[in-house]
């Protein structure tokens, strides 16, 4: 199952949604991001690789 995470994004951005975006990631792709908050399970597909949440 994929989880929703708040990750570190573009820190130069003035918008907090770009500096600290929320992304749905699978277990494989989460290692490629600096996770700030694990927001729990999600039924959405991974935003990096497209893996579905039921794989």
Secondary structure, DSSP 8 states (H G I E B T S, - for coil): -EEEEEE---TT-SSHHHHS-EEEE-TTGGGGS-EEEEEEEESS--TTT---TT-
